[in-house]
Amino acid sequence: MLASRGALRRGLLTLCARRALRTSGCRRDEGLASPPLDNVPRDYPLKIKQLVHDIAGLTLLEISDLNELLKKTLKIQDVGMMPMAGMMSVPASQEADEEEAPAKKEKTQFTVKLLEFKVADKVKLIKEVKSCMSGLNLVQAKKLVESLPQEMRANVSKEEAEKLKAALEAAGGTVQIE
């Protein structure tokens, strides 16, 4: 009983696979199209090449009109640009406060720069830079330390800037806060 149930299930799976092959656009003797490799130049259809050539010949105003028409036609909503990972945008409420009180200009955002280092403490400084900077491996930290002066962090609070300065100076670096 169990053997016949297993055979029935295999037969059903085979039948489904054959039906899928029969109804697909591929013939049995054709292989499936493989995705293009990254380093192989792709051959684009003539229609696409002509579109690119026509768009390349447009002026900026015509491109703007084309962009607007495509958004309307394809019902694409305007989406704000994402800020870059290294740049922090100032919240709107903080911008409004800065505009209302121009007389009160106390610096709240600081930049920490590593200017130089003691040769004897190079390895210790590289390890400290790796731990302070998220997303860096040892090779990247070494390259950063060897190409001084470098900006370590931008737009940080005074407390964070002081902590970073203390850590880098303890590891043998000369640090400046701007």
Secondary structure as UniProt FT lines:
FT   HELIX           2..23
FT   TURN            28..29
FT   TURN            38..39
FT   HELIX           46..56
FT   HELIX           60..74
FT   TURN            85..86
FT   HELIX           92..100
FT   TURN            102..103
FT   STRAND          110..117
FT   HELIX           119..121
FT   HELIX           122..132
FT   TURN            134..135
FT   HELIX           138..146
FT   STRAND          150..156
FT   HELIX           158..170
FT   TURN            171..172
FT   STRAND          173..177
//
